[in-house]
Amino acid sequence: MDMVTVAQVQEIKALVDPCFHYEFSLLPPYLDILLSKLRIAVIYGGNKNRDGSVIHRTHNPRSWKSYEVVAKDIQRALQEVGFQNVFLMPDDMTLAQNLREQEIHLAWLNTGGVQGYNPLCHTPAMLEMLGIPYIGHNPLNVSILDNKHTFKRELQALGIETAPFITWHPSRGLLRPSVDAKFKAVFGDYQGPFVVKPVSGRASLHVHLVESIHDLPRMASEVHRLTHNTVLIETYLPGREYCVAVCGYVTYANGRLARNANPFAFSALERVLEADEPIFTSMDKKAITSNRTRLVGNDEAELKQNLIKLAQRFYWEFSLRSLIRIDIRADANGVLHVLEANPKPDLKRPTDEVTSLVSIGLEEYGMSYNDLILGLLADRLDYLFTYSVDTIHHIVELLA
C-alpha cells in the first residue's frame, strides 16, 4: 500500500486552503485550545415511541437499542480528558434543533438509528447536510458495512475470503434448495450445516445454525417473519473465531499523541466458545466478559500478524475514517474468512464484571479507555485539518 508523503500532504493542503497551516506537531497545542472551546454532541439512538421523536412510527428490521449508557461513557471520558462542553443528544426529529441551540461544532455518532431499513446512514447524512463534522462512518460506508450481503459482495470483489452465501426474500417465491439454480451454483453438493441470519442486525440476534439443508426454508421464513427483511444463508465455518478492531492513524498512548504509519489495529481476540455454542451467543443474552475471550498472544505471532494485516487492509480498501470491529472465522483448514464488520462496535467503559471486545487488550498498547476515546477524536480532527479543512472553518476559527 503506497503511503502519502509529507510533500504530497503539504501540496494537498495548499490546494485545499493555502491560508491555513497545519502539521501533526500542531495537533497537541490545537487540542489544548479546543478543550475549552469545542462544543461536542455525543448522539445516541432516539426512541421512536417517545412523543416528538418521529412523524410516523415504522418498522425496525434491525433490532433497536439506544446506546445511551455507552454515550454517557464517551461523554464522561471526553470530560475527564478535559473537554468542557460535551452534550448528550438523542438521534431523532429534534436533533437538528438541538445541535443549533447548543452551537455544536463536532458530533460523535454512537447511534444505530431510529427506524427504517437503513437507519445507520440517516444521521451522518443529515449531519453532512447541516454542515456538522462527525466521528463515525459516512452514509455510504456505514450502509455497506451494516448490510451483510452487500458487504460480502464487496469482499468477494476485493478477493478477501468470506463464507459462500446467498440471500432470500419471500417476494422471490419459496426457498427450494433442491431445485434452485443459484443455490446449487453457490453451494454445490454442500448439505450443511448453514448459518441463517438477517442481512442487517446487531448483537448476533436472530442468528441460527441450521444442521440440514431441509430445515433452511423454515428457518429462513422465521428470520424474515421477525425482521421483515432479506435473509442471508451462508456455509458454517467450523474453525476458531476471532475479532480485531481497527481505527485511524492517530492514537493517544503512553501519555502522548502519535501518528502511526498504518491504521491502528488492536484487540486481536479469540472468542471462547462453550462446548454447546457453535456460534457466538448474542451479547444481549450473555454479557461479554473476560472469560469469553482471550487475547491472541505472541505465542501465535503469525496468526496475530495476519489478523492485524487483514484489519489494516480492510481499513484501506473500504476508505474508512473511523473505528470498526471485524469478525473473522477459520474454516476446517484454518483459512481466515471475514464474517462481517461492525460499523458501531461497543465502546462500553470496562468494569470488573463486563467489558467490550474493543476495550480488551488496550493495556498491551499503553492505553486506557480514556486514551482510546481521546485518540479517536484526535484522529478525526487530524484528518479534517489535513484533508477537509474547507468543511470545518467553524472549528478553525476557534483556534484564532
Backbone hydrogen bonds in HBPLUS format (Angstrom, degrees):
<---DONOR---> <-ACCEPTOR-->    atom                        ^
c    i                          cat <-CA-CA->   ^        H-A-AA   ^      H-
h    n   atom  resd res      DA  || num        DHA   H-A  angle D-A-AA Bond
n    s   type  num  typ     dist DA aas  dist angle  dist       angle   num
A0009-VAL N   A0005-THR O   2.99 MM   4  6.31 154.1  2.06 148.9 156.3     1
A0010-GLN N   A0006-VAL O   2.97 MM   4  6.27 161.6  2.01 153.3 157.6     2
A0011-GLU N   A0007-ALA O   2.99 MM   4  6.22 152.4  2.06 142.6 150.4     3
A0012-ILE N   A0008-GLN O   2.90 MM   4  6.15 158.0  1.95 148.9 154.7     4
A0013-LYS N   A0009-VAL O   2.89 MM   4  6.16 164.3  1.92 155.2 159.2     5
A0014-ALA N   A0010-GLN O   2.97 MM   4  6.14 152.5  2.04 145.0 152.2     6
A0015-LEU N   A0011-GLU O   3.17 MM   4  6.44 145.8  2.29 142.2 150.5     7
A0015-LEU N   A0012-ILE O   3.10 MM   3  5.22 123.6  2.43  97.2 111.3     8
A0016-VAL N   A0012-ILE O   2.98 MM   4  6.29 149.8  2.07 148.5 157.6     9
A0017-ASP N   A0013-LYS O   2.93 MM   4  6.02 173.0  1.94 160.6 160.1    10
A0020-PHE N   A0017-ASP O   3.16 MM   3  5.71 160.5  2.20 118.4 123.5    11
A0026-LEU N   A0023-GLU O   2.84 MM   3  5.65 159.9  1.88 127.1 133.6    12
A0027-LEU N   A0024-PHE O   2.92 MM   3  5.36 158.8  1.97 115.1 122.0    13
A0030-TYR N   A0026-LEU O   2.94 MM   4  6.06 156.1  2.00 155.7 163.7    14
A0031-LEU N   A0027-LEU O   2.81 MM   4  6.01 157.9  1.86 157.7 163.2    15
A0032-ASP N   A0028-PRO O   3.02 MM   4  6.30 152.0  2.10 148.0 155.7    16
A0033-ILE N   A0029-PRO O   3.15 MM   4  6.45 150.3  2.25 144.4 150.7    17
A0034-LEU N   A0030-TYR O   2.95 MM   4  6.23 156.6  2.00 148.6 155.8    18
A0035-LEU N   A0031-LEU O   2.96 MM   4  6.07 131.4  2.20 148.7 158.8    19
A0037-LYS N   A0034-LEU O   3.10 MM   3  4.82 130.4  2.36  91.7 105.8    20
A0038-LEU N   A0034-LEU O   2.84 MM   4  4.94 163.5  1.87 132.1 137.8    21
A0084-GLN N   A0035-LEU O   2.94 MM  49  6.18 160.0  1.98 172.5 166.5    22
A0105-HIS N   A0039-ARG O   2.84 MM  66  5.29 161.0  1.88 141.0 147.4    23
A0106-LEU N   A0039-ARG O   3.26 MM  67  6.54 159.1  2.31 156.0 157.5    24
A0040-ILE N   A0085-ASN O   2.91 MM  45  6.26 167.8  1.93 165.8 166.1    25
A0087-PHE N   A0040-ILE O   2.80 MM  47  6.18 165.0  1.83 161.1 165.8    26
A0041-ALA N   A0106-LEU O   2.96 MM  65  6.46 154.4  2.03 150.1 158.5    27
A0108-TRP N   A0041-ALA O   2.71 MM  67  6.09 154.2  1.77 163.1 164.7    28
A0042-VAL N   A0087-PHE O   2.74 MM  45  6.06 164.6  1.76 166.8 172.4    29
A0089-MET N   A0042-VAL O   3.03 MM  47  6.21 154.5  2.10 150.4 150.0    30
A0043-ILE N   A0108-TRP O   2.89 MM  65  6.05 169.4  1.91 165.1 167.9    31
A0110-ASN N   A0043-ILE O   2.82 MM  67  5.48 147.4  1.93 150.9 160.9    32
A0044-TYR N   A0089-MET O   3.04 MM  45  6.40 153.8  2.11 152.8 161.1    33
A0091-ASP N   A0044-TYR O   2.68 MM  47  5.71 136.5  1.86 160.3 175.0    34
A0045-GLY N   A0066-SER O   2.71 MM  21  4.15 141.3  1.86 145.1 141.5    35
A0046-GLY N   A0091-ASP O   3.07 MM  45  4.39 124.0  2.40 119.3 115.6    36
A0050-ARG N   A0047-ASN O   3.11 MM   3  5.72 169.9  2.12 120.1 123.2    37
A0053-SER N   A0050-ARG O   3.10 MM   3  5.66 153.8  2.17 142.5 140.3    38
A0093-MET N   A0053-SER O   2.80 MM  40  5.06 155.9  1.85 136.2 142.6    39
A0116-GLY N   A0059-HIS O   3.12 MM  57  5.89 155.2  2.19 145.4 153.0    40
A0071-ALA N   A0067-TYR O   2.96 MM   4  6.22 152.3  2.04 147.0 155.8    41
A0072-LYS N   A0068-GLU O   2.94 MM   4  6.24 148.0  2.05 146.4 153.9    42
A0073-ASP N   A0069-VAL O   3.11 MM   4  6.51 141.6  2.27 136.6 147.3    43
A0073-ASP N   A0070-VAL O   2.98 MM   3  4.82 117.2  2.39  90.5 106.9    44
A0074-ILE N   A0070-VAL O   2.94 MM   4  6.31 155.0  2.00 153.3 159.1    45
A0075-GLN N   A0071-ALA O   2.87 MM   4  6.13 162.6  1.90 149.3 154.5    46
A0076-ARG N   A0072-LYS O   2.88 MM   4  6.00 164.9  1.90 146.4 150.6    47
A0077-ALA N   A0073-ASP O   2.97 MM   4  6.17 157.4  2.02 145.3 151.6    48
A0078-LEU N   A0074-ILE O   2.95 MM   4  6.21 164.4  1.98 156.0 159.4    49
A0079-GLN N   A0075-GLN O   2.97 MM   4  6.22 156.4  2.03 150.5 157.5    50
A0080-GLU N   A0076-ARG O   2.83 MM   4  6.04 153.2  1.90 149.1 157.0    51
A0081-VAL N   A0077-ALA O   3.03 MM   4  6.32 140.4  2.19 147.0 156.5    52
A0083-PHE N   A0078-LEU O   3.01 MM   5  5.63 153.3  2.08 156.6 148.3    53
A0082-GLY N   A0079-GLN O   3.04 MM   3  5.11 149.4  2.14  99.5 109.1    54
A0095-LEU N   A0092-ASP O   3.06 MM   3  5.60 169.9  2.08 122.4 125.4    55
A0098-ASN N   A0094-THR O   3.01 MM   4  6.20 160.0  2.05 157.0 163.5    56
A0099-LEU N   A0095-LEU O   2.87 MM   4  6.09 160.5  1.91 161.1 165.8    57
A0100-ARG N   A0096-ALA O   3.07 MM   4  6.29 153.2  2.15 143.7 151.0    58
A0101-GLU N   A0097-GLN O   2.85 MM   4  6.07 166.4  1.87 154.2 157.9    59
A0102-GLN N   A0098-ASN O   3.03 MM   4  6.10 156.6  2.09 147.3 152.8    60
A0104-ILE N   A0099-LEU O   3.10 MM   5  5.32 170.2  2.11 154.1 157.2    61
A0103-GLU N   A0100-ARG O   3.12 MM   3  5.02 156.8  2.17 101.3 108.3    62
A0107-ALA N   A0133-PRO O   2.98 MM  26  6.36 160.0  2.02 146.6 153.1    63
A0135-ILE N   A0107-ALA O   2.78 MM  28  6.28 145.6  1.89 148.5 159.6    64
A0109-LEU N   A0135-ILE O   3.07 MM  26  6.01 167.8  2.09 154.4 158.2    65
A0121-CYS N   A0118-ASN O   3.36 MM   3  6.16 154.0  2.43 119.2 124.7    66
A0122-HIS N   A0119-PRO O   3.31 MM   3  5.47 152.3  2.39 104.3 112.0    67
A0125-ALA N   A0121-CYS O   3.18 MM   4  6.12 155.3  2.25 144.3 151.4    68
A0126-MET N   A0122-HIS O   3.02 MM   4  6.26 153.0  2.10 145.0 152.8    69
A0127-LEU N   A0123-THR O   2.83 MM   4  6.06 162.3  1.86 158.3 163.0    70
A0128-GLU N   A0124-PRO O   3.01 MM   4  6.17 153.9  2.08 144.3 150.6    71
A0129-MET N   A0125-ALA O   3.09 MM   4  6.36 152.8  2.17 142.6 149.9    72
A0130-LEU N   A0126-MET O   2.87 MM   4  6.17 146.5  1.98 147.6 157.6    73
A0131-GLY N   A0127-LEU O   2.86 MM   4  5.96 124.0  2.18 139.9 154.2    74
A0132-ILE N   A0127-LEU O   2.93 MM   5  5.08 162.4  1.96 147.8 148.4    75
A0131-GLY N   A0128-GLU O   3.30 MM   3  5.06 139.0  2.48  90.5 101.7    76
A0142-VAL N   A0138-ASN O   3.01 MM   4  6.12 173.2  2.01 169.6 171.7    77
A0143-SER N   A0139-PRO O   3.20 MM   4  6.21 149.0  2.31 138.2 145.7    78
A0144-ILE N   A0140-LEU O   3.02 MM   4  6.30 160.2  2.06 154.2 159.8    79
A0145-LEU N   A0141-ASN O   2.89 MM   4  6.09 170.2  1.90 158.3 160.8    80
A0146-ASP N   A0142-VAL O   3.04 MM   4  5.99 144.6  2.17 133.7 142.8    81
A0147-ASN N   A0143-SER O   3.03 MM   4  6.06 131.8  2.27 141.8 152.2    82
A0151-PHE N   A0147-ASN O   2.93 MM   4  6.08 167.2  1.95 160.0 164.1    83
A0148-LYS N   A0199-VAL O   2.73 MM  51  4.94 159.5  1.77 154.8 149.5    84
A0152-LYS N   A0148-LYS O   2.85 MM   4  5.94 159.2  1.90 145.8 150.8    85
A0153-ARG N   A0149-HIS O   3.13 MM   4  6.34 144.8  2.26 139.5 148.3    86
A0154-GLU N   A0150-THR O   3.12 MM   4  6.46 147.9  2.23 145.5 154.0    87
A0154-GLU N   A0151-PHE O   3.09 MM   3  5.14 120.4  2.46  95.7 110.4    88
A0155-LEU N   A0151-PHE O   3.00 MM   4  6.41 152.1  2.08 146.8 155.0    89
A0156-GLN N   A0152-LYS O   2.99 MM   4  6.24 157.9  2.04 144.5 149.7    90
A0157-ALA N   A0153-ARG O   3.01 MM   4  6.24 154.7  2.07 143.3 149.9    91
A0158-LEU N   A0154-GLU O   3.00 MM   4  6.24 142.9  2.14 145.7 155.8    92
A0158-LEU N   A0155-LEU O   3.12 MM   3  5.09 123.7  2.45  94.1 108.6    93
A0159-GLY N   A0155-LEU O   3.01 MM   4  6.15 112.9  2.48 139.3 156.1    94
A0160-ILE N   A0155-LEU O   2.93 MM   5  5.03 161.4  1.97 150.8 147.9    95
A0159-GLY N   A0156-GLN O   3.15 MM   3  5.06 151.2  2.24  97.5 106.3    96
A0338-VAL N   A0161-GLU O   2.86 MM 177  6.22 163.7  1.89 152.3 146.7    97
A0235-THR N   A0164-PRO O   3.15 MM  71  5.96 149.1  2.25 155.3 162.7    98
A0166-ILE N   A0233-ILE O   2.90 MM  67  5.44 149.8  1.99 152.7 162.7    99
A0233-ILE N   A0166-ILE O   2.93 MM  67  5.44 173.0  1.93 161.2 161.4   100
A0168-TRP N   A0231-VAL O   2.83 MM  63  5.21 149.2  1.93 146.6 154.3   101
A0231-VAL N   A0168-TRP O   2.89 MM  63  5.21 172.7  1.90 156.3 158.7   102
A0172-ARG N   A0169-HIS O   2.95 MM   3  5.88 170.2  1.96 131.5 134.7   103
A0173-GLY N   A0170-PRO O   2.96 MM   3  5.14 163.1  1.99 110.4 115.9   104
A0179-VAL N   A0176-ARG O   3.10 MM   3  5.86 154.0  2.17 123.7 130.0   105
A0180-ASP N   A0176-ARG O   2.95 MM   4  5.77 133.1  2.18 155.8 168.1   106
A0184-LYS N   A0180-ASP O   3.10 MM   4  6.40 160.4  2.14 151.2 156.1   107
A0185-ALA N   A0181-ALA O   2.89 MM   4  6.08 151.0  1.97 146.3 154.9   108
A0186-VAL N   A0182-LYS O   3.07 MM   4  6.28 148.7  2.17 149.2 156.0   109
A0187-PHE N   A0183-PHE O   2.91 MM   4  5.99 174.0  1.92 158.2 160.1   110
A0188-GLY N   A0184-LYS O   2.77 MM   4  4.69 142.0  1.91 123.1 132.1   111
A0190-TYR N   A0187-PHE O   3.00 MM   3  5.44 159.2  2.04 139.9 139.4   112
A0236-TYR N   A0193-PRO O   3.22 MM  43  5.65 153.4  2.29 140.8 132.9   113
A0194-PHE N   A0210-VAL O   2.75 MM  16  5.08 161.5  1.78 149.3 154.5   114
A0210-VAL N   A0194-PHE O   2.78 MM  16  5.08 173.3  1.78 151.7 153.8   115
A0195-VAL N   A0234-GLU O   2.82 MM  39  5.36 162.6  1.85 156.7 161.4   116
A0234-GLU N   A0195-VAL O   3.00 MM  39  5.36 162.2  2.03 151.3 157.2   117
A0196-VAL N   A0208-HIS O   2.88 MM  12  5.24 163.3  1.91 153.4 158.9   118
A0208-HIS N   A0196-VAL O   2.87 MM  12  5.24 166.4  1.89 155.3 159.9   119
A0197-LYS N   A0232-LEU O   2.99 MM  35  5.38 161.7  2.03 153.8 159.3   120
A0232-LEU N   A0197-LYS O   2.86 MM  35  5.38 175.5  1.86 171.8 171.4   121
A0199-VAL N   A0230-THR O   3.33 MM  31  6.04 150.4  2.43 156.4 148.6   122
A0205-LEU N   A0202-ARG O   3.17 MM   3  6.17 163.2  2.20 130.0 132.9   123
A0215-ASP N   A0212-SER O   3.08 MM   3  5.58 154.4  2.15 111.8 118.8   124
A0216-LEU N   A0213-ILE O   3.33 MM   3  5.47 160.9  2.37 103.9 109.5   125
A0219-MET N   A0215-ASP O   3.19 MM   4  6.43 170.7  2.20 159.1 161.7   126
A0220-ALA N   A0216-LEU O   2.84 MM   4  5.86 170.1  1.85 165.8 168.7   127
A0221-SER N   A0217-PRO O   3.05 MM   4  6.06 155.7  2.11 141.4 148.1   128
A0222-GLU N   A0218-ARG O   3.04 MM   4  6.30 147.2  2.15 141.9 151.1   129
A0223-VAL N   A0219-MET O   2.97 MM   4  6.27 161.1  2.00 155.7 159.2   130
A0224-HIS N   A0220-ALA O   3.03 MM   4  6.24 158.5  2.07 146.7 152.8   131
A0225-ARG N   A0221-SER O   2.88 MM   4  6.06 150.8  1.96 142.1 150.7   132
A0226-LEU N   A0222-GLU O   3.10 MM   4  6.37 148.2  2.21 146.1 153.3   133
A0227-THR N   A0223-VAL O   3.03 MM   4  6.19 146.9  2.15 145.0 154.1   134
A0228-HIS N   A0224-HIS O   2.59 MM   4  4.93 155.5  1.65 146.3 150.5   135
A0239-GLY N   A0330-ALA O   2.83 MM  91  4.44 131.5  2.06 151.2 144.4   136
A0330-ALA N   A0240-ARG O   2.93 MM  90  5.47 160.8  1.96 157.4 163.9   137
A0271-ARG N   A0241-GLU O   2.85 MM  30  5.57 157.7  1.90 138.3 145.9   138
A0242-TYR N   A0328-ILE O   2.70 MM  86  5.01 169.8  1.71 149.6 153.3   139
A0328-ILE N   A0242-TYR O   2.85 MM  86  5.01 178.1  1.85 143.7 143.9   140
A0243-CYS N   A0269-LEU O   3.03 MM  26  5.40 146.8  2.14 139.5 144.0   141
A0269-LEU N   A0243-CYS O   2.87 MM  26  5.40 168.8  1.88 165.1 168.8   142
A0244-VAL N   A0326-ILE O   3.06 MM  82  5.44 146.8  2.17 143.6 153.9   143
A0326-ILE N   A0244-VAL O   2.87 MM  82  5.44 174.5  1.87 157.9 156.8   144
A0245-ALA N   A0266-PHE O   2.95 MM  21  5.35 158.4  2.00 169.3 167.8   145
A0266-PHE N   A0245-ALA O   2.88 MM  21  5.35 157.8  1.92 141.2 148.2   146
A0246-VAL N   A0324-ILE O   3.08 MM  78  5.75 157.4  2.13 155.4 157.6   147
A0324-ILE N   A0246-VAL O   3.06 MM  78  5.75 152.2  2.14 156.2 164.7   148
A0247-CYS N   A0264-PHE O   2.98 MM  17  5.41 152.9  2.05 139.4 147.0   149
A0264-PHE N   A0248-GLY O   3.02 MM  16  5.84 158.3  2.07 135.4 137.2   150
A0260-ASN N   A0249-TYR O   2.82 MM  11  5.05 173.4  1.82 143.2 140.9   151
A0251-THR N   A0258-ALA O   2.95 MM   7  5.51 157.4  2.00 155.3 162.8   152
A0258-ALA N   A0251-THR O   2.91 MM   7  5.51 148.6  2.01 158.1 163.5   153
A0253-ALA N   A0256-ARG O   2.99 MM   3  5.59 149.0  2.09 162.2 153.6   154
A0256-ARG N   A0253-ALA O   3.07 MM   3  5.59 155.9  2.13 115.3 122.0   155
A0254-ASN N   A0366-GLY O   2.88 MM 112  4.98 170.7  1.89 145.0 141.8   156
A0296-VAL N   A0268-ALA O   2.98 MM  28  5.84 175.6  1.98 149.6 148.7   157
A0270-GLU N   A0294-ARG O   2.80 MM  24  5.36 163.3  1.83 159.8 165.4   158
A0294-ARG N   A0270-GLU O   2.98 MM  24  5.36 142.6  2.12 146.5 156.6   159
A0272-VAL N   A0292-ARG O   2.81 MM  20  4.93 160.6  1.85 127.6 130.9   160
A0277-GLU N   A0274-GLU O   2.94 MM   3  4.98 155.5  2.00 121.5 119.2   161
A0285-LYS N   A0282-SER O   2.94 MM   3  5.38 149.8  2.03 109.0 118.1   162
A0286-LYS N   A0282-SER O   2.95 MM   4  6.24 149.8  2.05 149.7 159.5   163
A0355-THR N   A0288-ILE O   3.22 MM  67  6.01 166.6  2.24 153.0 155.5   164
A0292-ARG N   A0289-THR O   2.99 MM   3  5.49 163.3  2.02 116.8 121.8   165
A0293-THR N   A0290-SER O   3.43 MM   3  5.61 166.8  2.45 105.7 108.7   166
A0300-GLU N   A0297-GLY O   3.02 MM   3  5.69 163.3  2.05 116.3 121.7   167
A0304-LYS N   A0300-GLU O   2.97 MM   4  6.22 168.5  1.98 161.4 165.1   168
A0305-GLN N   A0301-ALA O   2.91 MM   4  6.05 160.4  1.95 148.7 154.1   169
A0306-ASN N   A0302-GLU O   2.91 MM   4  6.09 152.3  1.98 146.9 154.8   170
A0307-LEU N   A0303-LEU O   3.00 MM   4  6.27 155.3  2.06 152.9 158.8   171
A0308-ILE N   A0304-LYS O   3.02 MM   4  6.28 159.8  2.06 149.2 154.7   172
A0309-LYS N   A0305-GLN O   2.87 MM   4  6.02 166.3  1.88 151.7 155.6   173
A0310-LEU N   A0306-ASN O   2.97 MM   4  6.03 155.9  2.02 141.9 148.9   174
A0311-ALA N   A0307-LEU O   3.01 MM   4  6.23 157.2  2.06 145.1 151.1   175
A0312-GLN N   A0308-ILE O   2.96 MM   4  6.22 160.2  2.00 152.8 158.1   176
A0313-ARG N   A0309-LYS O   2.89 MM   4  6.07 163.4  1.92 150.4 155.2   177
A0314-PHE N   A0310-LEU O   2.93 MM   4  6.05 155.9  1.99 144.9 152.1   178
A0315-TYR N   A0311-ALA O   3.01 MM   4  6.29 153.7  2.08 146.4 152.5   179
A0316-TRP N   A0312-GLN O   3.09 MM   4  6.42 159.6  2.14 151.4 156.0   180
A0317-GLU N   A0313-ARG O   2.79 MM   4  5.97 177.8  1.79 163.5 164.3   181
A0318-PHE N   A0314-PHE O   3.10 MM   4  6.10 159.4  2.14 149.6 153.7   182
A0320-LEU N   A0315-TYR O   3.10 MM   5  5.27 167.5  2.11 154.2 157.4   183
A0319-SER N   A0316-TRP O   3.01 MM   3  5.06 158.6  2.06 106.5 112.9   184
A0325-ARG N   A0342-ASN O   3.19 MM  17  5.12 152.6  2.27 134.5 142.7   185
A0342-ASN N   A0325-ARG O   2.72 MM  17  5.12 169.4  1.73 162.4 163.4   186
A0327-ASP N   A0340-GLU O   2.91 MM  13  5.44 175.4  1.91 162.8 164.1   187
A0339-LEU N   A0327-ASP O   2.78 MM  12  5.49 155.7  1.84 142.2 149.4   188
A0329-ARG N   A0337-HIS O   2.82 MM   8  5.32 162.5  1.85 156.3 161.3   189
A0337-HIS N   A0329-ARG O   2.80 MM   8  5.32 146.4  1.92 136.9 147.6   190
A0331-ASP N   A0335-VAL O   2.99 MM   4  5.47 145.6  2.11 136.7 145.7   191
A0334-GLY N   A0331-ASP O   2.99 MM   3  5.21 166.8  2.01 114.3 117.6   192
A0351-THR N   A0354-VAL O   2.82 MM   3  5.35 161.3  1.85 163.8 169.7   193
A0360-ILE N   A0356-SER O   3.32 MM   4  6.54 143.7  2.46 152.8 160.6   194
A0362-LEU N   A0359-SER O   3.29 MM   3  5.80 158.2  2.35 138.7 134.4   195
A0364-GLU N   A0361-GLY O   3.07 MM   3  5.50 143.9  2.20 109.8 119.2   196
A0365-TYR N   A0362-LEU O   2.90 MM   3  5.59 153.6  1.97 119.3 126.6   197
A0367-MET N   A0362-LEU O   3.20 MM   5  5.16 157.6  2.25 128.7 129.7   198
A0366-GLY N   A0363-GLU O   3.02 MM   3  4.89 168.3  2.03 108.6 110.3   199
A0372-LEU N   A0368-SER O   3.03 MM   4  6.38 153.8  2.10 148.8 155.0   200
A0373-ILE N   A0369-TYR O   3.10 MM   4  6.46 161.3  2.13 154.4 158.5   201
A0374-LEU N   A0370-ASN O   2.92 MM   4  6.13 167.1  1.94 152.5 156.1   202
A0375-GLY N   A0371-ASP O   2.83 MM   4  5.95 157.0  1.89 148.1 155.1   203
A0376-LEU N   A0372-LEU O   2.98 MM   4  6.25 153.4  2.05 150.2 156.6   204
A0377-LEU N   A0373-ILE O   3.16 MM   4  6.44 159.8  2.20 150.7 155.5   205
A0378-ALA N   A0374-LEU O   2.85 MM   4  6.03 164.4  1.88 153.4 158.4   206
A0379-ASP N   A0375-GLY O   2.83 MM   4  5.92 154.6  1.90 146.4 153.2   207
A0380-ARG N   A0376-LEU O   3.21 MM   4  6.38 154.5  2.27 138.6 144.7   208
A0381-LEU N   A0377-LEU O   3.04 MM   4  6.35 162.7  2.08 153.5 157.9   209
A0382-ASP N   A0378-ALA O   2.86 MM   4  6.02 159.2  1.91 149.6 155.8   210
A0383-TYR N   A0379-ASP O   3.03 MM   4  6.25 158.8  2.08 146.7 151.6   211
A0384-LEU N   A0380-ARG O   2.99 MM   4  6.24 163.8  2.01 150.6 155.1   212
A0385-PHE N   A0381-LEU O   2.80 MM   4  5.96 168.1  1.82 157.5 160.7   213
A0386-THR N   A0382-ASP O   3.00 MM   4  6.03 145.7  2.12 140.4 149.6   214
A0387-TYR N   A0383-TYR O   2.82 MM   4  5.84 173.8  1.82 159.5 161.1   215
A0388-SER N   A0384-LEU O   2.98 MM   4  4.59 141.2  2.13 117.1 128.1   216
A0391-THR N   A0388-SER O   2.92 MM   3  5.66 165.4  1.94 122.8 127.7   217
A0392-ILE N   A0389-VAL O   3.14 MM   3  5.28 163.6  2.17 108.1 113.2   218
A0395-ILE N   A0392-ILE O   2.92 MM   3  5.30 140.3  2.08 108.4 119.6   219
A0396-VAL N   A0392-ILE O   3.00 MM   4  6.37 162.7  2.03 157.1 162.4   220
A0397-GLU N   A0393-HIS O   2.94 MM   4  6.09 152.3  2.02 147.8 154.0   221
A0398-LEU N   A0395-ILE O   2.96 MM   3  5.27 139.7  2.12 105.1 116.5   222
A0399-LEU N   A0396-VAL O   2.99 MM   3  5.45 150.8  2.07 111.1 119.7   223
A0400-ALA N   A0397-GLU O   3.31 MM   3  5.55 160.6  2.35 104.9 110.6   224
